[in-house]
Amino acid sequence: MSLRQMEYFLAVVEESSFTRAADALHVTQPALSHQVKALETAVGGALLERMPRGVRLTAMGRAFLPHAQLAVRSARQAERAARAAAGVAGGELHIATVHAIAVGMLPGITARWRDLHPGVSLVLREYGSTDALEEQLERGAADLAVGPEPKDWTGPLVRVGREELVIVVPFDDPLAGRGAVGLAELADRDWVRCAMEPLVEGVPVLDWACGAVGFTPRTVLRTEHTSTAVRMAAAGVGTVMAPAHMVRGAVGADCLLLSLDPPWHRPLAVFSRVPLTGAAAAFTELAASSQAAVDPDYAGPGR
């Protein structure tokens, strides 16, 4: 079997049609059908069931699909990495991350990247959780990831900073004027929660932290995105715990941030399936230097 055959197979699956897939690939339908048939012969059975209105995967096709996707992604990643390492025009670096980092940390880094490396474009892929981020990177969806440091990552990993969680309240909140607050002082508060909330020991961080000081947070609203939760806090719906870099950098113009006492941080890292070389290494260094500029207490990159 060949990489081209797998690309043709994936195009048919995506389009649910040989005709539309042939148009998308700019090949004739007989040529496409021949390549898919050759692939099915190589694997020893039908991967697609031809229907009166389109196609669908057979059981063998469903089993084959994720491996074909990984093979094609890995081949494209290898090409991108080589082109980016050479600095040629048209090179791409694909970056995976979670929403809060995409909104709060990466815009400034990306702007600097465009000034320093105009020949290598960036493609950003956002995921809703750290689990999804790590899973998609393992499957070859990006060249590297920027996110909370994973526990058991076996590939290359470089710490590039840290994330501080802060309390978000409206300007007219009774705590206005305070620089920091202990969680125990917030036991009677209503809370806005986010599906992207970090986990500590398998428990959402707010539940974990509040439980440690003797109370269970009273949740009045749950959102999908951290940025939505912050906007709700600014409107007075409830108190929010959120990453400081996201609130300060993107959505916190009309709300107050209070540091936690004691403060709560978690390390951020760039990690990959393959060695961080060329453009990937340059992006890692830029992320670390950018974090050091905004967080002088950060000790610097490391494993």
Buried (B, 14 or more C-beta within 10 A) or exposed (E): BEEBBBBBBBBBBEBBBBEBBBBBBEBEBEEBBBBBBBBBEEBEEBBBEEEEEBBEBBEBBEEBBEEBBBBBBBBBBEEBBEBBBEEEEEBBBBBBBBBBBBBBBBEBBBEBBEEEBEEBBBEBBBBEBBEBBBEBBEBBBBBBBBBBBBEEBEBBBBBBBBBBBBBBBBEEBEBEEBEEBEBEBBEEBBBBBBBBBBBBEEEBBBBBBBEEEEBEBEEBBEBEBBBBBBBBBBEBBBBBBBBBBBBBBBBBEEBBBBBBBEEBBBBBBBBBBBEBBBBBBBBBBBBBBBBBEBBEEBEEBEE
